[in-house]
Every structure is written in C-alpha cells, then in structure tokens.
Amino acid sequence: SPEKINKIYMFASPKSGNDEFVKQYNKMLENKTYRLANTKDIVTQVPPNLEHVGNNKYTFTFSKKGYTETNYHDLYTGYVNNFDLINK
C-alpha cells in the first residue's frame, strides 16, 4: 500500500519496467522514490528495452565533477554525498 511507504532508495539499480509499469509506479510512488546512480555504470543502463522508475534527481556522473575513469566508482564521493542530499 503506497500510503504506508515512507521512502524507497535504489542504489545503482538496473532498469525495472516497461513504459506502462513505470507510468503506474510513478503515479503512486515517484515522490517517495530516490534513485542514486552513476550514469557511467553499465548496470544502470540495462536492460535496454526497459525504463527506470522514480526520478533522476540524484543520478550523477563523476567525470562531470572532475573525477577520472579510475575513481568514478568511489563510494563516498558519489553515493554517500548524494544520499546526504536526500536526507536534508
């Protein structure tokens, strides 16, 4: 029941549903769903025929912040910092 859900956090999740599923999910839970993802992570881009639920407000690409290819998966600079933003 959507009323009983406070928040949903997804970390680096793959795509979860077709257009109709995403539409119905977002109608009920988009404002409670937080998706944290490095857009360079291949897991977040598959399967190619599906879409993500929730919003993309907390997705990030480390290279845009001056990080190199060798450190853009750093847990603290990406996920922890973005998680902190959600909980303010």
PATI-210388 format. One record per residue: residue number from 1; residue in three letters; x, y, z of N, C-alpha, C in turn. Coordinates in pm, 1 decimal, decimal comma. Each point is the difference from the previous one (the first is absolute). Example, Ala and Ser with C-alpha at 12.3 -4.5 7.8 and 13.67 -1.06 7.14 Angstrom:
! residues 2
@nr: 1	rest: ALA	nc1: 1319,0	nc2: -569,0	nc3: 780,0	cac1: -89,0	cac2: 119,0	cac3: 0,0	cc1: 90,0	cc2: 120,0	cc3: 0,0;
@nr: 2	rest: SER	nc1: -35,0	nc2: 105,0	nc3: -72,0	cac1: 82,0	cac2: 119,0	cac3: 6,0	cc1: -77,0	cc2: 109,0	cc3: 73,0;
This chain:
! residues 88
@nr: 1	rest: SER	nc1: 83,5	nc2: -117,5	nc3: 0,0	cac1: -83,5	cac2: 117,5	cac3: 0,0	cc1: 89,1	cc2: 125,3	cc3: 0,0;
@nr: 2	rest: PRO	nc1: -7,8	nc2: 85,7	nc3: -100,7	cac1: 85,8	cac2: 117,7	cac3: -10,2	cc1: -4,6	cc2: 93,4	cc3: 120,6;
@nr: 3	rest: GLU	nc1: -113,7	nc2: 7,2	nc3: 67,5	cac1: -11,3	cac2: 89,5	cac3: 115,5	cc1: 92,0	cc2: -41,9	cc3: 114,3;
@nr: 4	rest: LYS	nc1: 32,1	nc2: -125,5	nc3: 9,1	cac1: 82,8	cac2: -51,2	cac3: 109,1	cc1: 149,8	cc2: 11,0	cc3: -28,8;
@nr: 5	rest: ILE	nc1: 35,7	nc2: 37,9	nc3: -121,1	cac1: 140,7	cac2: 10,2	cac3: -39,1	cc1: 49,0	cc2: 141,2	cc3: 26,7;
@nr: 6	rest: ASN	nc1: 111,0	nc2: 10,9	nc3: 72,4	cac1: 58,7	cac2: 129,7	cac3: 29,7	cc1: 94,1	cc2: 43,7	cc3: -112,1;
@nr: 7	rest: LYS	nc1: 105,0	nc2: -79,1	nc3: -27,3	cac1: 96,5	cac2: 29,3	cac3: -106,1	cc1: 53,7	cc2: -131,1	cc3: -56,5;
@nr: 8	rest: ILE	nc1: 35,2	nc2: 4,4	nc3: -126,1	cac1: 63,2	cac2: -113,3	cac3: -66,1	cc1: 132,4	cc2: 50,1	cc3: -56,3;
@nr: 9	rest: TYR	nc1: 109,7	nc2: -67,5	nc3: 35,5	cac1: 132,0	cac2: 35,5	cac3: -50,2	cc1: 49,4	cc2: -110,4	cc3: -92,1;
@nr: 10	rest: MET	nc1: 44,2	nc2: 38,3	nc3: -117,9	cac1: 58,1	cac2: -96,0	cac3: -93,1	cc1: 142,0	cc2: 45,3	cc3: -31,1;
@nr: 11	rest: PHE	nc1: 93,6	nc2: -92,0	nc3: 12,9	cac1: 140,2	cac2: 30,8	cac3: -24,6	cc1: 49,3	cc2: -77,2	cc3: -122,2;
@nr: 12	rest: ALA	nc1: 37,9	nc2: 72,5	nc3: -105,1	cac1: 58,4	cac2: -59,7	cac3: -121,4	cc1: -84,9	cc2: -114,0	cc3: -54,4;
@nr: 13	rest: SER	nc1: -129,1	nc2: 20,0	nc3: -3,7	cac1: -90,5	cac2: -107,2	cac3: -42,8	cc1: -12,2	cc2: -6,7	cc3: -151,7;
@nr: 14	rest: PRO	nc1: -26,0	nc2: -119,6	nc3: -51,7	cac1: -30,3	cac2: -11,8	cac3: -142,7	cc1: -139,2	cc2: 56,5	cc3: -27,1;
@nr: 15	rest: LYS	nc1: -32,6	nc2: 14,3	nc3: -125,7	cac1: -133,0	cac2: 47,5	cac3: -37,6	cc1: -103,9	cc2: -102,7	cc3: 45,0;
@nr: 16	rest: SER	nc1: -118,2	nc2: 47,2	nc3: 35,7	cac1: -92,6	cac2: -90,1	cac3: 68,7	cc1: -130,7	cc2: -32,2	cc3: -70,6;
@nr: 17	rest: GLY	nc1: -37,9	nc2: 70,9	nc3: -104,7	cac1: -129,1	cac2: -32,3	cac3: -59,0	cc1: -24,5	cc2: 66,1	cc3: -134,2;
@nr: 18	rest: ASN	nc1: -104,4	nc2: -48,1	nc3: -67,0	cac1: -38,2	cac2: 60,8	cac3: -128,2	cc1: -73,1	cc2: 131,7	cc3: 26,1;
@nr: 19	rest: ASP	nc1: -37,7	nc2: 68,4	nc3: -106,1	cac1: -62,9	cac2: 132,8	cac3: 12,7	cc1: -123,8	cc2: -1,2	cc3: 89,4;
@nr: 20	rest: GLU	nc1: -85,2	nc2: -99,6	nc3: -16,0	cac1: -123,3	cac2: -5,9	cac3: 79,0	cc1: 29,9	cc2: -24,0	cc3: 147,9;
@nr: 21	rest: PHE	nc1: 93,4	nc2: -89,7	nc3: 29,0	cac1: 38,2	cac2: -25,4	cac3: 139,1	cc1: 54,3	cc2: 126,5	cc3: 63,8;
@nr: 22	rest: VAL	nc1: 91,1	nc2: 68,1	nc3: -69,4	cac1: 60,5	cac2: 122,5	cac3: 53,4	cc1: -106,6	cc2: 106,8	cc3: 22,7;
@nr: 23	rest: LYS	nc1: -91,6	nc2: 13,5	nc3: -92,4	cac1: -108,4	cac2: 98,4	cac3: 12,8	cc1: -84,5	cc2: -27,1	cc3: 124,8;
@nr: 24	rest: GLN	nc1: -39,9	nc2: -124,3	nc3: 20,7	cac1: -81,8	cac2: -35,9	cac3: 115,6	cc1: 78,4	cc2: 14,6	cc3: 131,1;
@nr: 25	rest: TYR	nc1: 124,4	nc2: -44,6	nc3: 0,2	cac1: 84,7	cac2: 12,0	cac3: 119,4	cc1: 16,0	cc2: 146,8	cc3: 38,1;
@nr: 26	rest: ASN	nc1: 38,0	nc2: 82,1	nc3: -98,0	cac1: 23,9	cac2: 141,5	cac3: 27,8	cc1: -125,8	cc2: 72,5	cc3: 44,8;
@nr: 27	rest: LYS	nc1: -115,1	nc2: -42,9	nc3: -46,6	cac1: -125,7	cac2: 60,6	cac3: 43,3	cc1: -17,3	cc2: -17,5	cc3: 151,5;
@nr: 28	rest: MET	nc1: 46,2	nc2: -113,3	nc3: 51,3	cac1: -17,2	cac2: -29,6	cac3: 143,0	cc1: 119,9	cc2: 38,2	cc3: 86,2;
@nr: 29	rest: LEU	nc1: 121,6	nc2: -14,7	nc3: -52,1	cac1: 116,9	cac2: 7,9	cac3: 88,0	cc1: 115,9	cc2: 87,8	cc3: -47,2;
@nr: 30	rest: GLU	nc1: -15,6	nc2: 72,0	nc3: -109,0	cac1: 113,7	cac2: 77,6	cac3: -50,9	cc1: 55,1	cc2: 97,4	cc3: 103,1;
@nr: 31	rest: ASN	nc1: -87,3	nc2: 67,2	nc3: 71,9	cac1: 45,9	cac2: 99,0	cac3: 97,8	cc1: 62,5	cc2: -62,1	cc3: 124,8;
@nr: 32	rest: LYS	nc1: -4,0	nc2: -131,9	nc3: 12,6	cac1: 60,9	cac2: -69,4	cac3: 113,7	cc1: 119,8	cc2: -84,6	cc3: -42,6;
@nr: 33	rest: THR	nc1: 31,1	nc2: 0,2	nc3: -128,5	cac1: 106,1	cac2: -84,5	cac3: -53,4	cc1: 122,8	cc2: 82,9	cc3: -33,3;
@nr: 34	rest: TYR	nc1: 113,6	nc2: -41,5	nc3: 52,7	cac1: 126,1	cac2: 68,6	cac3: -22,9	cc1: 96,9	cc2: -98,2	cc3: -64,3;
@nr: 35	rest: ARG	nc1: 43,0	nc2: 32,7	nc3: -120,2	cac1: 91,0	cac2: -86,5	cac3: -74,2	cc1: 137,0	cc2: 64,9	cc3: -5,2;
@nr: 36	rest: LEU	nc1: 97,3	nc2: -63,4	nc3: 64,7	cac1: 137,1	cac2: 47,6	cac3: -2,2	cc1: 77,0	cc2: -87,6	cc3: -96,8;
@nr: 37	rest: ALA	nc1: 63,0	nc2: 60,9	nc3: -98,9	cac1: 69,5	cac2: -79,2	cac3: -100,7	cc1: 108,5	cc2: 80,1	cc3: -68,8;
@nr: 38	rest: ASN	nc1: 109,7	nc2: -67,5	nc3: -24,5	cac1: 105,5	cac2: 54,6	cac3: -84,0	cc1: -40,3	cc2: -31,9	cc3: -143,2;
@nr: 39	rest: THR	nc1: -22,6	nc2: 101,0	nc3: -80,2	cac1: -48,4	cac2: -23,1	cac3: -135,8	cc1: 101,3	cc2: -70,7	cc3: -88,5;
@nr: 40	rest: LYS	nc1: 125,4	nc2: -10,9	nc3: 43,4	cac1: 100,2	cac2: -74,6	cac3: -76,1	cc1: 1,3	cc2: -147,8	cc3: 36,6;
@nr: 41	rest: ASP	nc1: -75,8	nc2: -38,4	nc3: 97,9	cac1: -6,7	cac2: -139,8	cac3: 43,1	cc1: -89,8	cc2: -77,3	cc3: -96,6;
@nr: 42	rest: ILE	nc1: 51,7	nc2: -104,8	nc3: -61,0	cac1: -74,6	cac2: -76,5	cac3: -99,6	cc1: -126,4	cc2: -62,9	cc3: 58,3;
@nr: 43	rest: VAL	nc1: 1,7	nc2: -35,3	nc3: 126,3	cac1: -117,1	cac2: -62,7	cac3: 62,9	cc1: -121,6	cc2: 92,2	cc3: -6,9;
@nr: 44	rest: THR	nc1: 20,6	nc2: 128,7	nc3: 9,1	cac1: -111,6	cac2: 95,5	cac3: -3,1	cc1: -57,6	cc2: 20,3	cc3: -140,0;
@nr: 45	rest: GLN	nc1: 62,5	nc2: -58,5	nc3: -100,5	cac1: -42,3	cac2: 19,4	cac3: -138,4	cc1: -68,7	cc2: -122,4	cc3: -60,4;
@nr: 46	rest: VAL	nc1: -16,1	nc2: -104,9	nc3: 77,2	cac1: -58,4	cac2: -124,4	cac3: -52,2	cc1: -125,2	cc2: -37,0	cc3: 77,1;
@nr: 47	rest: PRO	nc1: -87,4	nc2: -80,8	nc3: -56,3	cac1: -6,3	cac2: -36,4	cac3: -141,0	cc1: -43,0	cc2: 118,9	cc3: -84,9;
@nr: 48	rest: PRO	nc1: 47,2	nc2: 6,4	nc3: -124,5	cac1: -23,4	cac2: 118,9	cac3: -83,0	cc1: -145,7	cc2: 25,5	cc3: -36,2;
@nr: 49	rest: ASN	nc1: -84,6	nc2: -99,3	nc3: 6,7	cac1: -140,4	cac2: 18,0	cac3: -39,1	cc1: -90,3	cc2: 40,9	cc3: 116,3;
@nr: 50	rest: LEU	nc1: 54,5	nc2: 21,8	nc3: 118,7	cac1: -79,3	cac2: 41,1	cac3: 116,1	cc1: 38,8	cc2: 139,6	cc3: 44,9;
@nr: 51	rest: GLU	nc1: -72,7	nc2: 52,2	nc3: 101,3	cac1: 23,4	cac2: 134,8	cac3: 52,7	cc1: 16,3	cc2: -4,5	cc3: 151,3;
@nr: 52	rest: HIS	nc1: 52,3	nc2: 109,8	nc3: 56,4	cac1: 13,0	cac2: 13,2	cac3: 144,9	cc1: -128,5	cc2: 56,4	cc3: 60,2;
@nr: 53	rest: VAL	nc1: -30,6	nc2: -40,2	nc3: 120,8	cac1: -110,2	cac2: 61,0	cac3: 73,9	cc1: 55,7	cc2: 113,7	cc3: 84,1;
@nr: 54	rest: GLY	nc1: -88,6	nc2: 81,0	nc3: 54,5	cac1: 43,0	cac2: 111,0	cac3: 84,1	cc1: 50,5	cc2: 115,9	cc3: -83,7;
@nr: 55	rest: ASN	nc1: 77,9	nc2: 84,5	nc3: 63,7	cac1: 55,1	cac2: 114,3	cac3: -72,8	cc1: 151,5	cc2: -14,1	cc3: -10,0;
@nr: 56	rest: ASN	nc1: 61,0	nc2: 81,5	nc3: -78,3	cac1: 144,7	cac2: -6,1	cac3: -21,0	cc1: 73,4	cc2: 111,6	cc3: 73,2;
@nr: 57	rest: LYS	nc1: -61,4	nc2: 56,7	nc3: 100,3	cac1: 56,9	cac2: 115,4	cac3: 68,6	cc1: 137,5	cc2: -27,5	cc3: 61,1;
@nr: 58	rest: TYR	nc1: 23,1	nc2: -121,4	nc3: 43,8	cac1: 125,0	cac2: -30,1	cac3: 69,2	cc1: 93,2	cc2: -89,5	cc3: -80,1;
@nr: 59	rest: THR	nc1: -16,0	nc2: -1,6	nc3: -131,3	cac1: 98,1	cac2: -70,0	cac3: -81,8	cc1: 119,2	cc2: 92,6	cc3: -19,1;
@nr: 60	rest: PHE	nc1: 115,6	nc2: -56,3	nc3: -25,6	cac1: 120,4	cac2: 80,7	cac3: -11,6	cc1: 98,9	cc2: -66,6	cc3: -94,8;
@nr: 61	rest: THR	nc1: 90,2	nc2: 79,3	nc3: -53,8	cac1: 111,8	cac2: -48,4	cac3: -79,7	cc1: 124,1	cc2: 64,4	cc3: 56,5;
@nr: 62	rest: PHE	nc1: 88,8	nc2: -81,5	nc3: 52,2	cac1: 118,6	cac2: 54,9	cac3: 64,9	cc1: 86,1	cc2: 80,5	cc3: -94,3;
@nr: 63	rest: SER	nc1: 6,9	nc2: -37,8	nc3: -127,2	cac1: 86,8	cac2: 72,3	cac3: -92,3	cc1: -40,4	cc2: 146,6	cc3: -12,3;
@nr: 64	rest: LYS	nc1: -127,2	nc2: 30,4	nc3: 21,4	cac1: -45,2	cac2: 138,9	cac3: -3,7	cc1: 49,3	cc2: 77,9	cc3: 122,5;
@nr: 65	rest: LYS	nc1: 38,2	nc2: -71,9	nc3: 103,9	cac1: 48,6	cac2: 65,0	cac3: 121,3	cc1: 153,1	cc2: -1,5	cc3: 5,5;
@nr: 66	rest: GLY	nc1: 65,8	nc2: -38,1	nc3: -109,9	cac1: 145,1	cac2: 0,5	cac3: -3,3	cc1: 64,4	cc2: -129,8	cc3: 44,6;
@nr: 67	rest: TYR	nc1: -76,8	nc2: -105,3	nc3: 17,0	cac1: 57,6	cac2: -128,2	cac3: 39,0	cc1: 50,5	cc2: -72,9	cc3: -123,2;
@nr: 68	rest: THR	nc1: 93,5	nc2: -89,6	nc3: 21,7	cac1: 56,1	cac2: -75,6	cac3: -112,0	cc1: -72,2	cc2: -132,7	cc3: -15,4;
@nr: 69	rest: GLU	nc1: 26,7	nc2: -69,3	nc3: -108,6	cac1: -61,7	cac2: -130,1	cac3: -24,7	cc1: 37,8	cc2: -101,1	cc3: 107,2;
@nr: 70	rest: THR	nc1: 114,7	nc2: 15,4	nc3: 62,8	cac1: 42,7	cac2: -98,4	cac3: 100,5	cc1: -65,1	cc2: 20,5	cc3: 136,0;
@nr: 71	rest: ASN	nc1: -56,3	nc2: 116,0	nc3: 27,8	cac1: -59,3	cac2: 19,8	cac3: 133,2	cc1: -147,4	cc2: 39,0	cc3: -3,9;
@nr: 72	rest: TYR	nc1: -67,1	nc2: -11,3	nc3: -113,6	cac1: -139,3	cac2: 45,3	cac3: -3,2	cc1: -97,8	cc2: -94,2	cc3: 67,3;
@nr: 73	rest: HIS	nc1: 46,7	nc2: -114,6	nc3: 46,6	cac1: -87,6	cac2: -89,1	cac3: 75,8	cc1: 19,9	cc2: 17,5	cc3: 150,7;
@nr: 74	rest: ASP	nc1: 73,9	nc2: 101,0	nc3: 39,7	cac1: 26,2	cac2: 21,3	cac3: 141,4	cc1: -130,6	cc2: 15,1	cc3: 76,7;
@nr: 75	rest: LEU	nc1: -20,1	nc2: -84,1	nc3: 99,1	cac1: -124,9	cac2: -3,7	cac3: 75,8	cc1: -29,9	cc2: 133,0	cc3: 67,4;
@nr: 76	rest: TYR	nc1: 96,4	nc2: 56,7	nc3: 68,0	cac1: -27,3	cac2: 118,3	cac3: 79,5	cc1: -33,2	cc2: 121,8	cc3: -85,3;
@nr: 77	rest: THR	nc1: 79,5	nc2: 27,6	nc3: -101,5	cac1: -20,8	cac2: 123,1	cac3: -76,6	cc1: -127,6	cc2: -2,3	cc3: -82,2;
@nr: 78	rest: GLY	nc1: -49,6	nc2: -117,3	nc3: -31,1	cac1: -122,7	cac2: -6,8	cac3: -78,2	cc1: -121,4	cc2: -31,9	cc3: 81,4;
@nr: 79	rest: TYR	nc1: -7,5	nc2: -121,6	nc3: 46,7	cac1: -121,8	cac2: -46,4	cac3: 65,1	cc1: -23,9	cc2: 64,5	cc3: 135,5;
@nr: 80	rest: VAL	nc1: 100,4	nc2: 9,3	nc3: 81,8	cac1: -19,5	cac2: 55,5	cac3: 134,0	cc1: -35,6	cc2: 147,8	cc3: -8,1;
@nr: 81	rest: ASN	nc1: 70,4	nc2: 76,8	nc3: -81,4	cac1: -30,6	cac2: 142,9	cac3: -12,1	cc1: -141,2	cc2: 22,4	cc3: -52,8;
@nr: 82	rest: ASN	nc1: -41,8	nc2: -77,3	nc3: -99,4	cac1: -134,1	cac2: 16,2	cac3: -53,7	cc1: -105,8	cc2: -47,3	cc3: 98,5;
@nr: 83	rest: PHE	nc1: 27,5	nc2: -104,8	nc3: 73,8	cac1: -92,3	cac2: -49,0	cac3: 102,4	cc1: -19,5	cc2: 106,4	cc3: 107,8;
@nr: 84	rest: ASP	nc1: 108,4	nc2: 67,4	nc3: 36,8	cac1: -9,7	cac2: 109,2	cac3: 97,6	cc1: -91,9	cc2: 112,1	cc3: -49,5;
@nr: 85	rest: LEU	nc1: 3,8	nc2: 30,1	nc3: -129,7	cac1: -86,1	cac2: 103,9	cac3: -56,1	cc1: -147,3	cc2: -36,4	cc3: 13,8;
@nr: 86	rest: ILE	nc1: -31,4	nc2: -127,1	nc3: -20,6	cac1: -139,5	cac2: -46,1	cac3: 9,7	cc1: -54,0	cc2: 18,9	cc3: 140,2;
@nr: 87	rest: ASN	nc1: 81,9	nc2: -25,5	nc3: 97,9	cac1: -45,6	cac2: -2,0	cac3: 138,9	cc1: 12,1	cc2: 133,2	cc3: 71,5;
@nr: 88	rest: LYS	nc1: 21,9	nc2: 107,7	nc3: -71,1	cac1: 6,3	cac2: 132,6	cac3: 63,3	cc1: -137,6	cc2: 55,1	cc3: 20,5;
